[in-house]
Every structure is written in C-alpha cells, then in structure tokens.
Amino acid sequence: MENKHSTNIIRALAFIFILMILGFVIFSLFWGVEPLKGTNLVKEMEYSINQIHQISLDINTADVNIIMDNIPNLKIEQYSNLQKKKQKEFVLENENGAITVKDNNSFSFSPFKPWTWDKEVYYNIYVPISYQQDLKVKIEEGDVSVTSSRSSSQLRNVNLSLITGDFINDGYLRLEEFKLEGITGDVHLGEMDANHIKIKTITGDIKGDKVNAAIDIGLTTGDVSLKKTLFKGNSQISTVPGDISIFLTEENDCTFSSKTTLGDINIERKTIGRGTYQVTLKTTTGDIKVK
C-alpha cells in the first residue's frame, strides 16, 4: 500500500513537471518572441579598390551577403533588423593595402525564448568585378552567401572561417583557391571553377551544382553530393557517417579508389580517360556512388 502511494506521488510530480515545461514552451512561443520591426540601414561606406590586395571581414555575429557587381568602388552596407537598440557600427581598417571590416555585434538572448538567437545585424558587401585579389571572411555566428555572374572577374584566394553558419554560392564563382574551415553548417558550392577547393568541417552537408577543381574535402558528419564534377587534379573526399555521391562530366581524366566500412560502393568506371588524376573516396558508415 505504501509503495502504491509513493508511486502515485511520483506520477503526480512528473505530471506537474510536464505541465510546467509545456506552459513555459507556450509562453515562449506567444509572449517571448519579439517580432521584426523593419530593416534599418545602420551604416554604409564606399572605398576605392585601387591598390587593395585583400578584403577581410572580421565579424562576431551577422549574416553576410557578398555581391560581385559592376561598380567602381567597394561598398559596405550594415543593416539591423531590430530597432530595440542602436547597433555597434563597423569600423574599416587599412594596413598596407589589406582592408578589414570589423564589428563587435553579438547574439541577443532572452530566457523567454531559450532556443531563439536573433541575429540583429547583416551586411551587404558589394565587390567590384574588377577586383582580382584575395577575400577573407571570419565569422563566429552567421551565414555567408556569394552572388556573382559569369561576367565577374576571377578572384585569387577566398578563405572562409565559419564556426556556426552556412555558406551558399548563389551564382558562378571563378577563383584560384577556395578554402573553408568550419564547425557546424552546410556548404553549397553552387557553380565554382577553381584550381583547388579545400573544405574542412565537422557537421554539415556539402553540395555542388557544377564544380571544376582539384577537391580536398574532410567532413566528420554529413553527406557530400557533387553534380557535374570535373576533377582538375588529385583529389580526396572523406566523411565518417555520411554518403558520397558524385556525377561526372565527360571531360574527366581520373582513376578512383574508394573505401567504406558499412555501406555500398557503386562506381560505374574506376578509370576515366587516361586516369591521370587520383581521386580517393572514403566513408565509414555510408554509401559511395560515382556516375
């Protein structure tokens, strides 16, 4: 009888706890979320691209849109999507032709919306298509998108450091080397023509629509899916739990080697052309498919 009474007490306490959690969630949804109040241009600046060999963005928390455009000068626009406080404006530094856009914005957090982190700032960075030098982006929290056309000039090196955030190439990007290091976030290469692509990240999927390059991808958790791929040099793609799927163009000249512990391997032809370039594909738990 005493054991039954104790069981009923435990059940009642558990039920009350569940009701408290449910009430907290409902309160967060309907009272904790602050609606967007418009978009405000906080600061804008134009800067001559002459004698500039490197553009760097050093940002704590913001989404960044990079637009390759037919304009004479570098243009930087900083926006805020919340009106509750004045944002810290970015500063621009120039050190011997290497310019850096810096800010100190960070996430706002409310205990009434525990899963919602509002990025209060985003940037539009307009880069002249005449610029053919280096582009570096370092962001702790935020997404990076690049928009370019086939008329855009070829960049030299693009170097991205993203702790938490996605990268999206929404256009056609030509460059010598593309390098991305991240922790959490998806990577969409879009259409990219490069000498070398190197990606090292922990969690996230990697996709490409049309990729021409020597490719080096090291992924801990996630899938790799590349369409219309042309390997321009020795390449290696590896993931631990995740699938690797590659669709080739007719111009390839490579030999494939592959390995998976738990999964299937489906490679239509191990050698294409003369087999000049070596392409190594590895996954621990996942399938490998090459067509």
N, C-alpha and C positions, 0 to 999 in steps of 0.2 A: 504493500500500500504506500509506504514511504517512497519507494523507488518510482512508483507511478506519479506521485505528487511532484517529485523532483523533475521528472521528465516533462510534466505539464508546465512547470515554471520555466524550464529551458526553452520549450517551444514558444511560450508567450514572450520571453525576452527576445528570441530570434525574430518573431513576427514584428515586435515593436522596432527592432533594429532595421528590418527590411522597410518598414513604413517610413522611418526617419530618412533612410537613404533615398527612397522614392520621392519623398517630399523635397529633399534637397535638390534632386535632379530636376523636378518640375519647377521649383523656384528659380533654379539657374537658367532654365530654358526661357521662362516667360518674364522674369524680372531682372536677371543678371546680365543679359546680353544688351549692350549698348548699340543702337542702330547706327549705321553710317550716316553722316551728316553732310555729305558732299565732298568734293575734292578741291583742295586748296593748293595753289602754286605758292610754295614757301620761298623758293629762291631759284633764279636762273642766271646763267653766266655763259658768255661766249668767249672762246680763247683761240688765238691764232695757232694753227697747226704747224706753222713753219718752224723748222729746226727742233721739232719734237720727235724723239725716237722711242718714247714709251709712254703709254697711258695706263695708269693704275687706279683701281678703285679699292679703297680700304674701308670697309663698312661693317658695322656690327650687325644691324638688323634692318633689312629692307629688301624689297624686290627690285631688280634692276632690268630694264629693257634697253638693249643696245641696238641702235638703228644705224645701219650703214646707209648714208644718204648723200645725194649730190648737193652738198652745201660747202661753203668756203671755210668755215671755222668749226671747231669743236663746240658743241652746245650741250650744256648740262641743265636739266630741269629737276628740281626736287619738289615732290608733292607730299601732302599729308591728307589722309582720308578720314581723319578725326579732327574735330575742332576744339576738343576739351582743353588743349594746352598748346602753347607755341612750341614748335619743334626746334631742336638744335640745328642750326643751319650748317651745311657742309663748308669746308674750307678747301682751297686749292693751293697746293704747294708745287713749286718748280725747282728741281735740283739738277742743274746741268742738262736740261732737255728732257728729263723724266718728270712728268707731272703726275700728281697724286690727288685724287678726290677723297677726302676723309670726313667721317662724321662719327658721332658717339650715340646715335639713337639705339634704343633697346626695346625689348618687349614690354608691354604693359600687361599686368596680371591682376585679376580680381578673384578673390576667394569665392565669389558667387558665380563664376564661370571657370571652373578649375581646368577644363580641357580646352579653353579658348584662349589663344595667344594672338592678340591683334597686332599685326604689323602696321605701324602707324605711318610709315614712310615708304615711298617708292620713287625710283629715279627713271627718267628717260635720258639716255646718253646718245646724242647724235654725233656720229663719227663720219667725217668726210670720206668719200670713196677714194680720194686721192691719197689718203693716209695708208702707208705700206709698211708700218713698223710693228712694234710689239704692243700687245694688250694684256694686262694682268688684272684679275678680279679676285679679291679676297673678301668673303662674306661668311659670317658666323651663322646667321639665320636668314634665309631668303632664297628666292628663286632667281635664276638668270635666264633671260631669253635674248636671242640674237636674230635680228631681221635684216636680211640682205638680199640683193638681186644678182642676177648673172652679170650685170654691168659693174658690180662692185670690184674694186681692185683687190689684189692678193695681199693679205696680211703676212707678216713674218711669223711671229710666235704668239699663240694665245694660251695663257696659263691661268687656270681657274683653281681656286682653293675654296671649297664649299663644305662646311661642317654639316649643316642641315639645309637641304634645298635641292630643287630640281634644276637641270639645265635643258633648255629647249632651243634648238637651232631651227627657226621658222623661216627657212629660205635656203639660199645656196651660198655656201661659205668656202672660199679658197684661201689656203694658207700653207706655210711651210710645216709648222708643227703645232698640233693641238694637244695640250696636256691638262688633265683634270684629276685632282685628288679630292676625295670627299669621304664622308662617313655614311650619311643617310640621304638618299634622294635618287630619283630616276634621271637617266641621261637619254636625251633624244638627239641624236646627231643630225637628223634630217638629211639634206644633201650636202656632203662635205668632200672636198677634194684637197688632200694634203699629202705631203711627203711621209709624215709619221703621225699617228694618233696613239697616245698613251693615256690610259684611264686606270686609275686605282681607287676603288671604293669598297665599302663594306656591305651596305644594304641598298638594294635598288635594282631595277631593271634597266638594261641598256638596249636601245633600239636605233636603227639607222635605215633611212629610206633608200639612199644611194651613196655609198661610201667608197672612195678610191684612196687607198693609203696602205702603208705598212702599219699593221694594227697590233697593239700590245694592250690587252685588257686583263686585269686582275680583279676579280669580283669574289667576295666571300659568300654572299647570299643574294641570289637573283638570277633572272634569265637574260640571255643575250640573243637578240634577234636582229639580223642584218639582211636587208634586201638589196639586190642589185650591187653586189660587192665585187670590187676589183682589188686584189692584193698586189701592192706595188713593191713589196719587199718581204723578207722573212717576218712571220707574224706568229703570235701566240695568244690564245684566248682561254681563260680558265675561270671556273666558278666551282663552289663546293656543292651546296644544294641548288640546282638550277639546270635548265635546259639551254643548249646552244643550237641555234637554228640559223643557217646561212644559205642564201640564194645567190648564185654566182652569175656574173656576166660572161659573155663568150670570150672576152679578151684575156682571161686569166692564164697564167703560166706558173703553176704551183703544184706541190705534192703535199698531201695531207697525212698527218699521223694523229691518232685520236686514242683517248682512254676514258673509260667510265667504270666505276665500281658497281653501282646499282642503276642500270639503265640500258637503253638500246642505242646502237650505233647504226646509222643509215647514211652512208656516203656513196653516192652514185658512181663517182670516179675518183680513185685515190690520186691519180696523176692527170693533170690537165696541161695541154701544150707540151713543152719540154720539161716541165716540172722544176723550173729554175728556183722558185722561192719555196721555202719550207714553212708550212702552216701547221702549228701544233694546237690541238683542241683537247681540253681536259675538263672533266667534271667528276665529282664523287657520286652524287645522287642526282641523276638526271639523264636525259636523252641528248644525243648528238645527231643532228641532221644536216647534211650538205647536199644541195641540188644545184 
